[in-house]
């Protein structure tokens, strides 16, 4: 039902294939909506209580003051809290959403196991935080490289997946994306979720370019790896109607 509503509202301008890709974020949107509704319930419950009391108690001036005064004091205090600590409240809500999403979705799968996340937490806290707070979105090249470097198993796979744009027709059919792959499963930095590789490749209409295992990258730092392999990727993309930004840096 939720997918149907998204298709008919926010995603209505996209064709079905593009909608399928955009729906990779549906679980994140669901959690955001539930957190918002929970916050509204917390804020509105006192209001409902005050209104209920108005109907239950005798309509006298004293009773009215005893009900209305706490009502304005409470919501005045809430308004002051929101105004004074707006950024802190936003950060807290984002922390709650991230924790729920990370526990319920990011850690579920066979590409990166729970013990793998613990290893990243101990050996590369910054990488672990990026995955937990979904800060890896838009940084698939570096994130997957860092995961492979840290875990020393699996592989990173460069693929071309269908490109879509909410506002205009894309200039290319494909865009380059990198996923971390192990045991027939993959981790996707866009959705911050794990999928069976065959299901994911079918969903995003992907074609393979090249894979690298730990032995291929163990002697590289990220910038050296990028400098070494981006020219060949750029050439391949030019032949396959594929957008890439990995080569957009100054060779030193």
Long-range contacts (C-beta under 8 A, 24 or more apart in sequence): 2-26, 2-30, 13-166, 14-164, 14-166, 17-162, 17-164, 17-205, 18-162, 18-164, 20-203, 21-161, 21-162, 21-164, 21-203, 21-204, 22-164, 22-166, 24-188, 24-190, 24-191, 24-193, 24-203, 25-190, 25-191, 27-101, 27-104, 27-105, 27-191, 27-193, 28-97, 28-101, 28-134, 28-191, 28-192, 31-97, 31-100, 31-101, 31-104, 32-97, 35-93, 35-96, 35-97, 35-100, 39-93, 43-78, 46-71, 46-74, 46-75, 47-71, 47-75, 94-133, 98-132, 98-133, 98-134, 99-132, 101-134, 101-192, 102-131, 102-132, 102-192, 105-192, 105-193, 106-131, 106-132, 106-192, 106-193, 106-194, 108-193, 108-194, 109-185, 109-187, 109-193, 109-194, 109-195, 110-182, 110-183, 110-184, 110-185, 110-194, 111-154, 111-180, 111-181, 111-182, 111-183, 111-185, 111-186, 111-187, 111-194, 112-147, 112-151, 112-180, 112-182, 112-187, 112-194, 116-151, 119-150, 119-151, 120-147, 120-150, 120-151, 123-150, 124-150, 131-192, 134-192, 136-189, 136-192, 137-189, 137-190, 137-192, 138-189, 139-189, 140-177, 140-178, 140-179, 140-189, 140-190, 141-178, 141-226, 141-246, 142-222, 143-178, 143-189, 144-178, 144-179, 144-180, 144-187, 144-189, 145-178, 145-217, 145-222, 145-225, 146-222, 147-180, 147-187, 148-180, 148-212, 148-213, 148-214, 148-217, 149-214, 149-217, 149-218, 152-214, 152-218, 153-182, 153-214, 154-180, 154-181, 154-182, 154-183, 154-213, 154-214, 155-180, 155-181, 155-182, 155-211, 155-212, 155-213, 155-214, 156-180, 156-181, 156-211, 156-212, 156-217, 157-181, 157-186, 157-208, 157-210, 157-211, 158-208, 158-209, 158-210, 158-211, 158-212, 158-233, 159-201, 159-204, 159-206, 159-207, 159-208, 159-209, 160-206, 160-207, 160-209, 160-237, 160-240, 160-242, 161-204, 161-205, 161-206, 162-204, 162-205, 162-206, 163-243, 170-243, 171-243, 172-241, 172-242, 172-243, 173-241, 173-242, 174-207, 174-237, 174-240, 174-241, 174-242, 174-243, 175-242, 175-243, 175-244, 176-209, 176-233, 176-237, 176-242, 176-243, 176-244, 176-245, 176-246, 177-204, 177-206, 181-211, 207-240, 209-233, 209-236, 227-251, 227-252
